[in-house]
Amino acid sequence: MRASSLRGALFLKPCWLPTFLGFVGEHFPNQLEGYKRRYSNSAFVSPEYWKRMEELINLIRAENKQGRRAEKPSNPNSIGNAEPMGLQPWLPFLGSSE
């Protein structure tokens, strides 16, 4: 299993397991048993599960002619000479009263 493939996996700490399973049971009851199986012994899903998910994601990418998401540059100044984006005054959380 590659370390990079773990980025999108649900990491479920044991202290949150009852809360999460309660939510899933209430809102997605048909998914509850699967989550119980996956997270009963570990906060991480199994390598086999990740392999299946990675294969599925790669198939979907290929069918839709999508590549992998580019990694963030290690040096944020290496992006080039792009101007920083300014605030958008119309955004509701900026306190505009229009």
C-alpha positions in Angstrom: 0.0 0.0 0.0 1.4 3.4 -1.0 1.4 6.2 1.6 -0.1 8.5 -0.9 -3.2 6.4 -1.2 -4.1 6.9 2.4 -4.8 10.6 2.0 -8.5 10.2 1.2 -9.2 7.3 3.6 -11.5 7.8 6.6 -9.4 7.6 9.7 -11.8 6.8 12.5 -10.4 7.2 16.0 -11.9 4.8 18.5 -13.4 7.6 20.6 -15.5 8.7 17.6 -16.5 5.2 16.4 -19.8 5.1 18.5 -20.8 8.6 17.3 -20.0 7.9 13.7 -21.7 4.5 13.7 -24.8 6.2 15.3 -24.9 8.7 12.5 -24.5 6.1 9.8 -27.2 3.9 11.4 -29.6 6.8 11.5 -29.0 8.3 8.1 -27.5 5.4 6.1 -28.7 2.2 7.7 -27.9 0.0 4.7 -24.2 1.0 5.1 -23.9 0.3 8.8 -22.7 -3.3 8.8 -20.0 -2.5 6.2 -18.6 0.3 8.4 -18.7 -1.9 11.5 -16.7 -4.6 9.6 -14.2 -2.1 8.3 -13.5 -0.3 11.5 -14.1 -3.0 14.2 -10.4 -3.8 14.6 -8.6 -0.7 13.4 -8.9 3.1 12.8 -7.9 2.5 9.2 -9.5 0.4 6.5 -7.6 -2.7 5.4 -5.0 -2.6 2.6 -7.2 -4.9 0.6 -10.1 -2.4 0.8 -7.8 0.4 -0.3 -6.5 -1.6 -3.2 -10.1 -2.2 -4.4 -10.9 1.5 -4.0 -7.7 2.6 -5.8 -8.5 0.3 -8.7 -12.1 1.6 -8.9 -10.9 5.3 -8.8 -8.3 4.6 -11.5 -11.0 3.0 -13.7 -13.3 6.0 -13.2 -10.4 8.4 -14.0 -9.6 6.5 -17.2 -13.3 6.4 -18.3 -13.5 10.1 -17.8 -10.1 11.0 -19.2 -9.0 12.5 -15.8 -5.5 12.5 -14.5 -4.3 12.5 -10.9 -4.6 15.7 -8.9 -1.3 17.6 -9.0 0.7 17.6 -5.8 1.0 20.9 -4.0 4.4 22.4 -4.6 6.8 22.1 -1.7 7.7 25.7 -2.2 4.6 27.9 -2.4 6.7 30.6 -4.1 7.4 28.3 -7.0 3.9 28.8 -8.4 5.0 31.6 -10.6 4.2 35.3 -10.7 0.5 34.9 -10.4 -1.3 37.8 -8.6 -3.0 36.8 -5.3 -6.7 36.6 -5.6 -8.5 39.5 -3.9 -11.6 39.2 -1.6 -14.9 39.0 -3.3 -17.1 41.7 -1.7 -20.3 39.9 -2.7 -19.6 36.9 -0.5 -22.2 36.6 2.3 -19.7 35.9 5.0 -17.9 39.2 4.5 -20.7 41.2 6.1 -22.2 42.8 3.0 -25.7 44.0 3.7 -27.0 44.2 0.1 
